[in-house]
Amino acid sequence: MSDNPATAPSGTAPSGTTPSGTVDFGFRSVDRAEKAGLVHAVFDSVAPNYDRMNDLMSLGIHRVWKRILVNDLRPRPRDTLLDLAGGTGDISFGWLKRGGGPVLLTDINNAMLSVGRDRALQRGFADQVSLVVADAEKLPLPDRCVDRVSIAFGLRNCTDKPAVLREARRVLKPGGRFLCLEFSQVTVVALGPLYDAWSFKVLPRIGRIVAKDADSYRYLAESIRTFPNQETLAAMLRQAGLARVAVRNLSGGIAAIHGGWRL
């Protein structure tokens, strides 16, 4: 293994980048140059409890969503996977367990990647996983070098999301597929009030108790609400040059898988 993650209602339209050139950081607008550092601090804080908190935040359902994503990646021994913002390695390890080929596990945050490294060693995947600290917006990789690219719950934390999608297409081989698993916009109206109450009242309290950090988990909840909805993100994939774009809603739209191919 080589080493080189005041409220708005569920239906609120995502913002992304404001006309002034600032970007969202949760419900705050910050200078583009600031966001990466702020996100880095959040994941430095949550890294030790990341998997535990994901179980609490999603009531364990994130594990089901990730299994669906891995299944959709269609792991094969001769195919390579680039796991963007892969942090603790759930998608990478799921891919390998299903018989996929070599994995390049990347994350911009070294604390998160360190957790992934430790888990790879514990699971006996050290020889099949290469770890690289890398910015998904500017990948240190050649064109057309991998068969699959995945990003799970990482795109919403990136400053320049279109750049991430363009980079994903760039490094894919012709016939390769990109898949993004991310929290999305609830499509079942009855879920909206319950989801808002869980996100903005319960999660920060859990974060304060379990991780001693309510603010980071408040940001994580807010970042979901400012993320592009299903239709907007699908359009962004097409604008990045990906073809045959499809969207699969999970759990009433609480999460969604967006996929596209490099043809």
C-alpha positions as CSV (number, residue, x, y, z in Angstrom):
1,M,0.0,0.0,0.0
2,S,1.4,3.4,-1.0
3,D,0.7,6.7,0.8
4,N,1.4,9.7,-1.5
5,P,-14.3,13.8,4.6
6,A,-31.5,29.7,10.9
7,T,-32.5,26.5,8.9
8,A,-33.7,26.0,5.3
9,P,-36.6,23.7,4.4
10,S,-36.0,20.5,2.5
11,G,-37.4,21.9,-0.7
12,T,-35.0,24.9,-0.8
13,A,-33.3,25.3,-4.2
14,P,-29.5,24.7,-3.9
15,S,-27.3,27.7,-4.2
16,G,-23.7,26.7,-4.9
17,T,-21.8,29.7,-6.1
18,T,-23.2,33.2,-5.5
19,P,-22.9,36.0,-8.1
20,S,-20.3,37.8,-6.0
21,G,-17.9,34.9,-6.4
22,T,-18.4,33.5,-2.9
23,V,-19.4,29.9,-2.3
24,D,-21.6,28.2,0.3
25,F,-20.2,26.8,3.4
26,G,-23.4,25.4,4.9
27,F,-25.8,28.3,5.1
28,R,-22.9,30.8,5.2
29,S,-21.3,32.5,2.1
30,V,-17.5,32.5,2.3
31,D,-14.8,33.5,-0.1
32,R,-13.9,30.7,-2.5
33,A,-10.3,30.7,-1.2
34,E,-11.6,30.1,2.4
35,K,-13.8,27.1,1.8
36,A,-11.2,24.4,1.4
37,G,-9.6,25.3,4.7
38,L,-12.9,25.4,6.5
39,V,-13.9,22.0,5.1
40,H,-10.4,20.7,6.0
41,A,-10.9,21.7,9.6
42,V,-14.3,20.0,9.7
43,F,-12.9,16.7,8.6
44,D,-9.9,17.0,10.8
45,S,-12.4,17.2,13.6
46,V,-14.8,14.4,12.6
47,A,-12.3,11.9,11.2
48,P,-11.8,9.8,14.4
49,N,-15.6,9.4,14.7
50,Y,-16.6,9.5,11.0
51,D,-18.0,6.0,10.6
52,R,-19.7,6.1,13.9
53,M,-21.3,9.4,13.2
54,N,-22.4,8.3,9.7
55,D,-24.3,5.4,11.4
56,L,-26.0,7.8,13.8
57,M,-26.7,10.5,11.1
58,S,-28.3,8.0,8.7
59,L,-29.5,5.4,11.3
60,G,-27.2,3.0,9.6
61,I,-28.8,3.3,6.1
62,H,-25.7,4.8,4.6
63,R,-24.2,1.2,4.6
64,V,-27.1,0.0,2.4
65,W,-26.7,3.0,0.0
66,K,-23.0,2.3,-0.3
67,R,-23.6,-1.4,-1.1
68,I,-26.0,-0.3,-3.9
69,L,-23.3,2.1,-5.2
70,V,-20.7,-0.7,-5.2
71,N,-23.1,-3.1,-7.0
72,D,-23.7,-0.4,-9.6
73,L,-20.0,0.0,-10.1
74,R,-19.9,-3.7,-11.3
75,P,-16.5,-4.7,-9.9
76,R,-14.4,-6.9,-12.1
77,P,-10.8,-8.1,-11.5
78,R,-9.3,-6.4,-14.5
79,D,-10.9,-3.0,-13.8
80,T,-9.4,-0.2,-11.7
81,L,-11.3,2.1,-9.4
82,L,-10.5,5.7,-8.5
83,D,-12.3,6.4,-5.2
84,L,-12.4,10.2,-4.9
85,A,-12.8,11.8,-1.4
86,G,-12.7,8.2,-0.3
87,G,-11.6,8.9,3.2
88,T,-12.2,5.9,5.4
89,G,-12.4,3.5,2.4
90,D,-15.9,2.1,2.5
91,I,-16.4,2.2,-1.3
92,S,-12.8,0.9,-2.0
93,F,-13.2,-2.0,0.4
94,G,-16.7,-2.9,-0.9
95,W,-15.3,-2.9,-4.5
96,L,-12.4,-5.2,-3.5
97,K,-14.7,-7.6,-1.6
98,R,-16.8,-7.9,-4.7
99,G,-13.8,-8.9,-6.7
100,G,-12.8,-5.5,-8.2
101,G,-9.3,-4.8,-9.4
102,P,-6.7,-2.3,-7.9
103,V,-8.0,0.8,-6.1
104,L,-6.6,4.3,-6.0
105,L,-8.0,5.8,-2.8
106,T,-7.7,9.6,-2.7
107,D,-8.8,12.3,-0.3
108,I,-7.6,15.9,0.2
109,N,-7.7,15.4,4.0
110,N,-4.8,13.4,5.4
111,A,-6.6,12.7,8.7
112,M,-9.4,11.0,6.8
113,L,-7.0,9.1,4.6
114,S,-5.1,7.9,7.6
115,V,-8.3,6.2,8.8
116,G,-8.6,4.6,5.4
117,R,-5.0,3.4,5.5
118,D,-5.4,1.8,8.9
119,R,-8.6,0.1,7.8
120,A,-6.9,-1.3,4.7
121,L,-4.2,-2.8,6.8
122,Q,-6.8,-4.3,9.2
123,R,-8.8,-5.8,6.3
124,G,-5.8,-7.3,4.5
125,F,-6.2,-5.0,1.4
126,A,-2.8,-3.2,1.7
127,D,-1.5,-4.7,-1.5
128,Q,-4.5,-3.7,-3.5
129,V,-5.0,-0.1,-2.4
130,S,-2.8,2.9,-3.2
131,L,-3.5,6.0,-1.1
132,V,-2.9,9.5,-2.4
133,V,-3.6,12.8,-0.8
134,A,-5.2,14.6,-3.8
135,D,-7.5,17.4,-4.6
136,A,-10.5,16.0,-6.6
137,E,-10.6,19.3,-8.5
138,K,-7.0,18.9,-9.8
139,L,-6.1,15.2,-9.9
140,P,-2.4,14.3,-10.3
141,L,-3.3,11.6,-12.8
142,P,-2.9,11.1,-16.6
143,D,-5.8,11.1,-19.0
144,R,-7.8,7.9,-19.5
145,C,-6.2,5.9,-16.8
146,V,-9.0,4.2,-14.8
147,D,-12.1,2.2,-15.5
148,R,-14.4,3.5,-12.8
149,V,-14.6,6.7,-10.7
150,S,-16.7,7.0,-7.6
151,I,-17.3,9.7,-5.0
152,A,-19.5,9.0,-2.0
153,F,-20.7,11.9,0.2
154,G,-17.7,14.0,-0.9
155,L,-18.9,16.1,-3.8
156,R,-20.9,18.6,-1.7
157,N,-17.7,19.5,0.2
158,C,-15.8,20.5,-2.9
159,T,-15.5,24.1,-3.8
160,D,-15.6,23.7,-7.6
161,K,-18.0,20.9,-8.3
162,P,-18.0,21.2,-12.1
163,A,-14.1,20.9,-12.0
164,V,-14.5,17.6,-10.1
165,L,-16.9,16.2,-12.7
166,R,-14.6,17.3,-15.5
167,E,-11.6,15.7,-13.9
168,A,-13.6,12.5,-13.3
169,R,-14.4,12.3,-17.0
170,R,-10.8,13.2,-18.0
171,V,-9.2,10.3,-16.1
172,L,-11.8,7.7,-17.2
173,K,-11.0,5.4,-20.1
174,P,-13.5,5.3,-23.0
175,G,-16.3,3.1,-21.8
176,G,-15.6,4.0,-18.2
177,R,-18.3,5.0,-15.7
178,F,-18.6,7.7,-13.0
179,L,-20.9,7.3,-10.1
180,C,-21.7,9.8,-7.3
181,L,-23.6,8.9,-4.1
182,E,-24.7,12.0,-2.3
183,F,-27.4,13.3,-0.1
184,S,-30.1,14.9,-2.3
185,Q,-33.5,16.5,-2.2
186,V,-36.3,14.6,-0.5
187,T,-39.0,13.6,-3.0
188,V,-41.6,12.4,-0.5
189,V,-43.3,15.4,0.9
190,A,-44.2,13.8,4.2
191,L,-40.5,13.1,5.0
192,G,-39.6,16.8,4.8
193,P,-40.5,18.0,8.3
194,L,-39.1,14.9,10.0
195,Y,-35.9,15.1,8.0
196,D,-35.4,18.8,8.8
197,A,-36.0,18.2,12.5
198,W,-33.5,15.3,12.5
199,S,-30.9,17.3,10.6
200,F,-31.0,20.6,12.5
201,K,-32.2,19.6,16.0
202,V,-31.0,16.1,16.6
203,L,-27.7,15.8,14.7
204,P,-25.9,18.8,16.2
205,R,-26.8,17.4,19.7
206,I,-25.5,14.0,18.7
207,G,-22.3,15.6,17.4
208,R,-21.8,17.5,20.6
209,I,-22.3,14.4,22.7
210,V,-20.4,11.8,20.6
211,A,-17.8,13.9,18.8
212,K,-17.7,16.9,21.1
213,D,-18.3,19.0,18.0
214,A,-21.8,20.3,17.3
215,D,-20.7,22.9,14.8
216,S,-19.1,20.4,12.3
217,Y,-22.2,18.3,12.2
218,R,-24.4,21.4,11.8
219,Y,-22.3,22.2,8.8
220,L,-22.7,18.7,7.4
221,A,-26.5,19.0,7.7
222,E,-26.5,22.5,6.1
223,S,-24.2,21.4,3.3
224,I,-26.8,18.9,2.2
225,R,-29.5,21.6,1.8
226,T,-27.2,23.8,-0.4
227,F,-26.2,20.9,-2.6
228,P,-27.6,20.8,-6.2
229,N,-30.8,18.8,-6.4
230,Q,-31.2,15.7,-8.6
231,E,-32.0,17.5,-11.9
232,T,-29.4,20.2,-11.4
233,L,-26.6,17.7,-10.7
234,A,-27.6,15.5,-13.7
235,A,-27.3,18.6,-15.9
236,M,-23.9,19.2,-14.4
237,L,-22.7,15.7,-15.3
238,R,-23.8,16.3,-18.9
239,Q,-22.1,19.7,-19.0
240,A,-18.9,17.9,-17.9
241,G,-19.1,15.7,-21.0
242,L,-20.5,12.5,-19.4
243,A,-23.1,10.6,-21.4
244,R,-26.1,8.4,-20.6
245,V,-26.6,10.2,-17.4
246,A,-29.0,8.6,-15.0
247,V,-30.3,9.3,-11.5
248,R,-31.4,6.7,-8.9
249,N,-33.2,8.0,-5.8
250,L,-32.6,6.2,-2.5
251,S,-34.9,6.3,0.5
252,G,-37.3,8.8,-0.9
253,G,-34.6,11.1,-2.3
254,I,-32.7,11.5,1.0
255,A,-29.8,10.2,-1.1
256,A,-29.3,9.7,-4.8
257,I,-26.8,8.0,-7.1
258,H,-25.9,10.0,-10.2
259,G,-24.1,8.1,-13.0
260,G,-22.6,8.8,-16.3
261,W,-20.3,7.2,-18.9
262,R,-17.3,8.4,-20.9
263,L,-18.1,7.3,-24.4
